[in-house]
Amino acid sequence: MNSFLLGITIFIVVLTAIALYRVAVGKTIFDRIIAAGLVGTNGFIILILIGFLFERVNMFIDIAIAYALLNFVIVIVLGKYFDRGGERL
């Protein structure tokens, strides 16, 4: 079971690296914001999988939920900010 979870974790890390590339060379700012949201979501999943690997899910789930909420709020705020052309929120 641990090797299966480790394989999934490595696969998610590779997907996160691809999304980081998209953050760096995205065509528009909205492509970059969506890719940054994907990196945050993948980070949430990686934290949960690491919790299962170390058999400390209780500790990692709290960190992952806080990280996911922060990621959600930041992506929404950035999307609104750039949608208005950088005007005051």
N, CA, C and O atoms as CSV, one atom per row, in Angstrom:
chain,resi,resn,atom,element,x,y,z
A,1,MET,N,N,0.826,-1.197,0.000
A,1,MET,CA,C,0.000,0.000,0.000
A,1,MET,C,C,0.868,1.258,0.000
A,1,MET,O,O,0.542,2.234,-0.675
A,2,ASN,N,N,1.985,1.240,0.762
A,2,ASN,CA,C,2.850,2.412,0.790
A,2,ASN,C,C,3.473,2.694,-0.565
A,2,ASN,O,O,3.627,3.858,-0.936
A,3,SER,N,N,3.835,1.662,-1.313
A,3,SER,CA,C,4.438,1.893,-2.628
A,3,SER,C,C,3.411,2.476,-3.592
A,3,SER,O,O,3.760,3.280,-4.457
A,4,PHE,N,N,2.158,2.080,-3.450
A,4,PHE,CA,C,1.096,2.645,-4.276
A,4,PHE,C,C,0.912,4.128,-3.978
A,4,PHE,O,O,0.827,4.943,-4.897
A,5,LEU,N,N,0.851,4.480,-2.689
A,5,LEU,CA,C,0.704,5.888,-2.304
A,5,LEU,C,C,1.924,6.706,-2.714
A,5,LEU,O,O,1.793,7.860,-3.122
A,6,LEU,N,N,3.093,6.117,-2.606
A,6,LEU,CA,C,4.306,6.803,-3.027
A,6,LEU,C,C,4.296,7.057,-4.537
A,6,LEU,O,O,4.695,8.131,-4.988
A,7,GLY,N,N,3.848,6.088,-5.303
A,7,GLY,CA,C,3.740,6.259,-6.757
A,7,GLY,C,C,2.763,7.357,-7.134
A,7,GLY,O,O,3.043,8.162,-8.023
A,8,ILE,N,N,1.622,7.395,-6.467
A,8,ILE,CA,C,0.641,8.453,-6.723
A,8,ILE,C,C,1.220,9.809,-6.344
A,8,ILE,O,O,1.029,10.788,-7.065
A,9,THR,N,N,1.922,9.876,-5.226
A,9,THR,CA,C,2.522,11.139,-4.790
A,9,THR,C,C,3.535,11.641,-5.803
A,9,THR,O,O,3.555,12.832,-6.115
A,10,ILE,N,N,4.370,10.762,-6.320
A,10,ILE,CA,C,5.362,11.154,-7.322
A,10,ILE,C,C,4.668,11.624,-8.600
A,10,ILE,O,O,5.114,12.587,-9.224
A,11,PHE,N,N,3.589,10.961,-8.992
A,11,PHE,CA,C,2.828,11.364,-10.175
A,11,PHE,C,C,2.231,12.762,-9.986
A,11,PHE,O,O,2.275,13.577,-10.907
A,12,ILE,N,N,1.682,13.045,-8.821
A,12,ILE,CA,C,1.111,14.370,-8.542
A,12,ILE,C,C,2.220,15.430,-8.533
A,12,ILE,O,O,1.998,16.552,-8.986
A,13,VAL,N,N,3.389,15.094,-8.033
A,13,VAL,CA,C,4.521,16.043,-8.036
A,13,VAL,C,C,4.924,16.368,-9.476
A,13,VAL,O,O,5.233,17.521,-9.781
A,14,VAL,N,N,4.925,15.386,-10.353
A,14,VAL,CA,C,5.240,15.632,-11.760
A,14,VAL,C,C,4.183,16.550,-12.382
A,14,VAL,O,O,4.523,17.470,-13.126
A,15,LEU,N,N,2.911,16.304,-12.082
A,15,LEU,CA,C,1.854,17.179,-12.586
A,15,LEU,C,C,2.001,18.602,-12.049
A,15,LEU,O,O,1.713,19.567,-12.757
A,16,THR,N,N,2.445,18.732,-10.810
A,16,THR,CA,C,2.666,20.060,-10.231
A,16,THR,C,C,3.812,20.771,-10.941
A,16,THR,O,O,3.753,21.981,-11.156
A,17,ALA,N,N,4.840,20.035,-11.301
A,17,ALA,CA,C,5.958,20.636,-12.042
A,17,ALA,C,C,5.499,21.141,-13.409
A,17,ALA,O,O,5.942,22.197,-13.861
A,18,ILE,N,N,4.623,20.399,-14.061
A,18,ILE,CA,C,4.083,20.834,-15.348
A,18,ILE,C,C,3.254,22.103,-15.164
A,18,ILE,O,O,3.334,23.020,-15.983
A,19,ALA,N,N,2.463,22.163,-14.104
A,19,ALA,CA,C,1.661,23.359,-13.826
A,19,ALA,C,C,2.553,24.549,-13.489
A,19,ALA,O,O,2.232,25.679,-13.856
A,20,LEU,N,N,3.663,24.319,-12.799
A,20,LEU,CA,C,4.598,25.402,-12.511
A,20,LEU,C,C,5.201,25.968,-13.798
A,20,LEU,O,O,5.436,27.172,-13.901
A,21,TYR,N,N,5.444,25.116,-14.753
A,21,TYR,CA,C,5.908,25.587,-16.056
A,21,TYR,C,C,4.860,26.497,-16.684
A,21,TYR,O,O,5.191,27.527,-17.271
A,22,ARG,N,N,3.593,26.107,-16.555
A,22,ARG,CA,C,2.509,26.922,-17.112
A,22,ARG,C,C,2.404,28.267,-16.392
A,22,ARG,O,O,2.059,29.275,-17.010
A,23,VAL,N,N,2.698,28.288,-15.104
A,23,VAL,CA,C,2.705,29.552,-14.365
A,23,VAL,C,C,3.792,30.467,-14.919
A,23,VAL,O,O,3.594,31.678,-15.016
A,24,ALA,N,N,4.921,29.903,-15.276
A,24,ALA,CA,C,6.045,30.705,-15.752
A,24,ALA,C,C,5.846,31.224,-17.172
A,24,ALA,O,O,6.247,32.348,-17.473
A,25,VAL,N,N,5.239,30.433,-18.049
A,25,VAL,CA,C,5.148,30.825,-19.454
A,25,VAL,C,C,3.709,30.874,-19.974
A,25,VAL,O,O,3.485,30.688,-21.170
A,26,GLY,N,N,2.753,31.116,-19.115
A,26,GLY,CA,C,1.365,31.205,-19.550
A,26,GLY,C,C,1.158,32.367,-20.509
A,26,GLY,O,O,1.827,33.395,-20.399
A,27,LYS,N,N,0.224,32.206,-21.458
A,27,LYS,CA,C,-0.002,33.241,-22.461
A,27,LYS,C,C,-0.660,34.480,-21.855
A,27,LYS,O,O,-0.272,35.609,-22.153
A,28,THR,N,N,-1.652,34.255,-21.011
A,28,THR,CA,C,-2.337,35.388,-20.384
A,28,THR,C,C,-2.203,35.269,-18.874
A,28,THR,O,O,-1.801,34.235,-18.339
A,29,ILE,N,N,-2.550,36.347,-18.215
A,29,ILE,CA,C,-2.476,36.343,-16.748
A,29,ILE,C,C,-3.476,35.355,-16.153
A,29,ILE,O,O,-3.230,34.778,-15.093
A,30,PHE,N,N,-4.607,35.162,-16.840
A,30,PHE,CA,C,-5.608,34.233,-16.318
A,30,PHE,C,C,-5.148,32.786,-16.444
A,30,PHE,O,O,-5.479,31.957,-15.596
A,31,ASP,N,N,-4.384,32.471,-17.498
A,31,ASP,CA,C,-3.778,31.141,-17.596
A,31,ASP,C,C,-2.833,30.894,-16.432
A,31,ASP,O,O,-2.788,29.800,-15.870
A,32,ARG,N,N,-2.083,31.920,-16.083
A,32,ARG,CA,C,-1.133,31.795,-14.977
A,32,ARG,C,C,-1.840,31.659,-13.641
A,32,ARG,O,O,-1.398,30.900,-12.778
A,33,ILE,N,N,-2.937,32.390,-13.460
A,33,ILE,CA,C,-3.689,32.300,-12.204
A,33,ILE,C,C,-4.311,30.916,-12.055
A,33,ILE,O,O,-4.278,30.333,-10.971
A,34,ILE,N,N,-4.876,30.389,-13.137
A,34,ILE,CA,C,-5.465,29.047,-13.073
A,34,ILE,C,C,-4.400,28.004,-12.777
A,34,ILE,O,O,-4.630,27.084,-11.993
A,35,ALA,N,N,-3.232,28.143,-13.403
A,35,ALA,CA,C,-2.141,27.210,-13.138
A,35,ALA,C,C,-1.664,27.316,-11.692
A,35,ALA,O,O,-1.324,26.306,-11.076
A,36,ALA,N,N,-1.637,28.534,-11.148
A,36,ALA,CA,C,-1.254,28.699,-9.743
A,36,ALA,C,C,-2.285,28.039,-8.823
A,36,ALA,O,O,-1.923,27.450,-7.804
A,37,GLY,N,N,-3.556,28.138,-9.179
A,37,GLY,CA,C,-4.586,27.443,-8.410
A,37,GLY,C,C,-4.422,25.933,-8.475
A,37,GLY,O,O,-4.646,25.231,-7.489
A,38,LEU,N,N,-4.029,25.439,-9.647
A,38,LEU,CA,C,-3.778,24.003,-9.799
A,38,LEU,C,C,-2.600,23.556,-8.949
A,38,LEU,O,O,-2.632,22.477,-8.358
A,39,VAL,N,N,-1.563,24.379,-8.885
A,39,VAL,CA,C,-0.405,24.057,-8.035
A,39,VAL,C,C,-0.855,23.981,-6.577
A,39,VAL,O,O,-0.439,23.083,-5.845
A,40,GLY,N,N,-1.696,24.912,-6.157
A,40,GLY,CA,C,-2.203,24.891,-4.788
A,40,GLY,C,C,-3.050,23.667,-4.504
A,40,GLY,O,O,-2.945,23.067,-3.434
A,41,THR,N,N,-3.887,23.296,-5.457
A,41,THR,CA,C,-4.725,22.104,-5.287
A,41,THR,C,C,-3.868,20.842,-5.232
A,41,THR,O,O,-4.109,19.953,-4.415
A,42,ASN,N,N,-2.880,20.773,-6.095
A,42,ASN,CA,C,-1.975,19.624,-6.066
A,42,ASN,C,C,-1.187,19.583,-4.755
A,42,ASN,O,O,-0.914,18.508,-4.221
A,43,GLY,N,N,-0.826,20.755,-4.246
A,43,GLY,CA,C,-0.144,20.804,-2.949
A,43,GLY,C,C,-1.018,20.255,-1.839
A,43,GLY,O,O,-0.534,19.560,-0.945
A,44,PHE,N,N,-2.300,20.565,-1.894
A,44,PHE,CA,C,-3.259,20.024,-0.930
A,44,PHE,C,C,-3.295,18.497,-1.001
A,44,PHE,O,O,-3.258,17.823,0.029
A,45,ILE,N,N,-3.366,17.963,-2.205
A,45,ILE,CA,C,-3.415,16.508,-2.382
A,45,ILE,C,C,-2.109,15.869,-1.916
A,45,ILE,O,O,-2.125,14.815,-1.281
A,46,ILE,N,N,-0.985,16.502,-2.229
A,46,ILE,CA,C,0.313,15.962,-1.806
A,46,ILE,C,C,0.411,15.920,-0.289
A,46,ILE,O,O,0.914,14.948,0.275
A,47,LEU,N,N,-0.068,16.968,0.377
A,47,LEU,CA,C,-0.041,16.974,1.846
A,47,LEU,C,C,-0.857,15.817,2.430
A,47,LEU,O,O,-0.426,15.171,3.385
A,48,ILE,N,N,-2.014,15.562,1.864
A,48,ILE,CA,C,-2.843,14.446,2.343
A,48,ILE,C,C,-2.131,13.111,2.106
A,48,ILE,O,O,-2.120,12.247,2.983
A,49,LEU,N,N,-1.547,12.947,0.936
A,49,LEU,CA,C,-0.846,11.693,0.639
A,49,LEU,C,C,0.376,11.503,1.537
A,49,LEU,O,O,0.663,10.383,1.961
A,50,ILE,N,N,1.092,12.576,1.826
A,50,ILE,CA,C,2.228,12.476,2.740
A,50,ILE,C,C,1.746,12.080,4.136
A,50,ILE,O,O,2.407,11.312,4.835
A,51,GLY,N,N,0.591,12.609,4.532
A,51,GLY,CA,C,0.021,12.208,5.820
A,51,GLY,C,C,-0.253,10.713,5.876
A,51,GLY,O,O,0.000,10.070,6.895
A,52,PHE,N,N,-0.771,10.156,4.780
A,52,PHE,CA,C,-0.995,8.709,4.741
A,52,PHE,C,C,0.316,7.937,4.741
A,52,PHE,O,O,0.424,6.891,5.381
A,53,LEU,N,N,1.310,8.448,4.027
A,53,LEU,CA,C,2.601,7.754,3.975
A,53,LEU,C,C,3.272,7.688,5.344
A,53,LEU,O,O,3.846,6.664,5.711
A,54,PHE,N,N,3.196,8.792,6.100
A,54,PHE,CA,C,3.820,8.826,7.424
A,54,PHE,C,C,2.892,8.369,8.537
A,54,PHE,O,O,3.263,8.377,9.711
A,55,GLU,N,N,1.674,7.966,8.156
A,55,GLU,CA,C,0.655,7.495,9.107
A,55,GLU,C,C,0.359,8.542,10.177
A,55,GLU,O,O,0.155,8.207,11.344
A,56,ARG,N,N,0.338,9.811,9.772
A,56,ARG,CA,C,0.012,10.940,10.648
A,56,ARG,C,C,-1.029,11.819,9.963
A,56,ARG,O,O,-0.847,13.031,9.852
A,57,VAL,N,N,-2.113,11.212,9.508
A,57,VAL,CA,C,-3.110,11.928,8.722
A,57,VAL,C,C,-3.732,13.065,9.529
A,57,VAL,O,O,-4.036,14.119,8.971
A,58,ASN,N,N,-3.923,12.867,10.827
A,58,ASN,CA,C,-4.564,13.892,11.654
A,58,ASN,C,C,-3.803,15.207,11.612
A,58,ASN,O,O,-4.414,16.273,11.542
A,59,MET,N,N,-2.494,15.146,11.653
A,59,MET,CA,C,-1.692,16.359,11.634
A,59,MET,C,C,-1.709,17.017,10.248
A,59,MET,O,O,-1.857,18.234,10.142
A,60,PHE,N,N,-1.561,16.228,9.208
A,60,PHE,CA,C,-1.463,16.769,7.864
A,60,PHE,C,C,-2.798,17.264,7.328
A,60,PHE,O,O,-2.815,18.171,6.495
A,61,ILE,N,N,-3.915,16.705,7.773
A,61,ILE,CA,C,-5.216,17.135,7.273
A,61,ILE,C,C,-5.518,18.562,7.713
A,61,ILE,O,O,-6.116,19.328,6.957
A,62,ASP,N,N,-5.114,18.928,8.924
A,62,ASP,CA,C,-5.327,20.296,9.400
A,62,ASP,C,C,-4.520,21.294,8.576
A,62,ASP,O,O,-5.026,22.350,8.197
A,63,ILE,N,N,-3.285,20.959,8.306
A,63,ILE,CA,C,-2.425,21.826,7.505
A,63,ILE,C,C,-2.968,21.925,6.079
A,63,ILE,O,O,-2.977,23.006,5.490
A,64,ALA,N,N,-3.415,20.808,5.530
A,64,ALA,CA,C,-3.903,20.788,4.158
A,64,ALA,C,C,-5.188,21.603,4.002
A,64,ALA,O,O,-5.356,22.294,2.997
A,65,ILE,N,N,-6.084,21.535,4.962
A,65,ILE,CA,C,-7.328,22.302,4.873
A,65,ILE,C,C,-7.045,23.798,4.946
A,65,ILE,O,O,-7.634,24.575,4.194
A,66,ALA,N,N,-6.164,24.205,5.830
A,66,ALA,CA,C,-5.803,25.623,5.923
A,66,ALA,C,C,-5.149,26.086,4.627
A,66,ALA,O,O,-5.430,27.186,4.152
A,67,TYR,N,N,-4.293,25.272,4.061
A,67,TYR,CA,C,-3.617,25.604,2.810
A,67,TYR,C,C,-4.624,25.705,1.661
A,67,TYR,O,O,-4.519,26.606,0.829
A,68,ALA,N,N,-5.585,24.802,1.608
A,68,ALA,CA,C,-6.585,24.826,0.540
A,68,ALA,C,C,-7.471,26.061,0.641
A,68,ALA,O,O,-7.795,26.668,-0.379
A,69,LEU,N,N,-7.864,26.438,1.835
A,69,LEU,CA,C,-8.683,27.634,1.997
A,69,LEU,C,C,-7.908,28.891,1.595
A,69,LEU,O,O,-8.452,29.774,0.932
A,70,LEU,N,N,-6.665,28.966,1.990
A,70,LEU,CA,C,-5.835,30.103,1.623
A,70,LEU,C,C,-5.642,30.164,0.105
A,70,LEU,O,O,-5.707,31.241,-0.488
A,71,ASN,N,N,-5.410,29.034,-0.508
A,71,ASN,CA,C,-5.246,28.960,-1.957
A,71,ASN,C,C,-6.512,29.427,-2.667
A,71,ASN,O,O,-6.433,30.184,-3.634
A,72,PHE,N,N,-7.654,28.995,-2.211
A,72,PHE,CA,C,-8.931,29.366,-2.829
A,72,PHE,C,C,-9.143,30.876,-2.768
A,72,PHE,O,O,-9.494,31.500,-3.769
A,73,VAL,N,N,-8.931,31.450,-1.607
A,73,VAL,CA,C,-9.147,32.889,-1.430
A,73,VAL,C,C,-8.173,33.694,-2.295
A,73,VAL,O,O,-8.572,34.675,-2.923
A,74,ILE,N,N,-6.925,33.296,-2.332
A,74,ILE,CA,C,-5.929,34.035,-3.110
A,74,ILE,C,C,-6.240,33.985,-4.603
A,74,ILE,O,O,-6.102,34.997,-5.291
A,75,VAL,N,N,-6.654,32.836,-5.113
A,75,VAL,CA,C,-6.966,32.722,-6.539
A,75,VAL,C,C,-8.175,33.585,-6.887
A,75,VAL,O,O,-8.177,34.239,-7.930
A,76,ILE,N,N,-9.186,33.602,-6.052
A,76,ILE,CA,C,-10.367,34.435,-6.302
A,76,ILE,C,C,-9.996,35.911,-6.274
A,76,ILE,O,O,-10.412,36.669,-7.150
A,77,VAL,N,N,-9.228,36.321,-5.290
A,77,VAL,CA,C,-8.830,37.734,-5.183
A,77,VAL,C,C,-7.980,38.158,-6.376
A,77,VAL,O,O,-8.202,39.230,-6.939
A,78,LEU,N,N,-7.026,37.346,-6.765
A,78,LEU,CA,C,-6.196,37.686,-7.925
A,78,LEU,C,C,-7.023,37.750,-9.213
A,78,LEU,O,O,-6.815,38.635,-10.043
A,79,GLY,N,N,-7.947,36.823,-9.373
A,79,GLY,CA,C,-8.810,36.839,-10.557
A,79,GLY,C,C,-9.635,38.109,-10.638
A,79,GLY,O,O,-9.740,38.713,-11.705
A,80,LYS,N,N,-10.223,38.521,-9.524
A,80,LYS,CA,C,-11.014,39.758,-9.517
A,80,LYS,C,C,-10.129,40.979,-9.743
A,80,LYS,O,O,-10.513,41.908,-10.453
A,81,TYR,N,N,-8.959,40.976,-9.145
A,81,TYR,CA,C,-8.043,42.113,-9.288
A,81,TYR,C,C,-7.640,42.313,-10.747
A,81,TYR,O,O,-7.701,43.432,-11.256
A,82,PHE,N,N,-7.236,41.256,-11.414
A,82,PHE,CA,C,-6.786,41.382,-12.784
A,82,PHE,C,C,-7.946,41.505,-13.773
A,82,PHE,O,O,-7.759,42.028,-14.871
A,83,ASP,N,N,-9.127,41.037,-13.407
A,83,ASP,CA,C,-10.306,41.214,-14.258
A,83,ASP,C,C,-10.686,42.683,-14.350
A,83,ASP,O,O,-11.159,43.142,-15.390
A,84,ARG,N,N,-10.485,43.408,-13.286
A,84,ARG,CA,C,-10.803,44.846,-13.261
A,84,ARG,C,C,-9.654,45.703,-13.770
A,84,ARG,O,O,-9.728,46.931,-13.716
A,85,GLY,N,N,-8.618,45.088,-14.252
A,85,GLY,CA,C,-7.513,45.847,-14.824
A,85,GLY,C,C,-6.583,46.430,-13.781
A,85,GLY,O,O,-5.928,47.440,-14.039
A,86,GLY,N,N,-6.509,45.823,-12.617
A,86,GLY,CA,C,-5.614,46.293,-11.583
A,86,GLY,C,C,-6.184,47.449,-10.779
A,86,GLY,O,O,-5.458,48.098,-10.027
A,87,GLU,N,N,-7.479,47.713,-10.928
A,87,GLU,CA,C,-8.110,48.780,-10.151
A,87,GLU,C,C,-8.257,48.357,-8.699
A,87,GLU,O,O,-8.017,47.206,-8.333
A,88,ARG,N,N,-8.652,49.306,-7.899
A,88,ARG,CA,C,-8.881,49.020,-6.483
A,88,ARG,C,C,-10.010,48.013,-6.325
A,88,ARG,O,O,-11.032,48.110,-7.005
A,89,LEU,N,N,-9.829,47.035,-5.420
A,89,LEU,CA,C,-10.859,46.028,-5.187
A,89,LEU,C,C,-12.026,46.669,-4.497
A,89,LEU,O,O,-13.014,45.996,-4.203
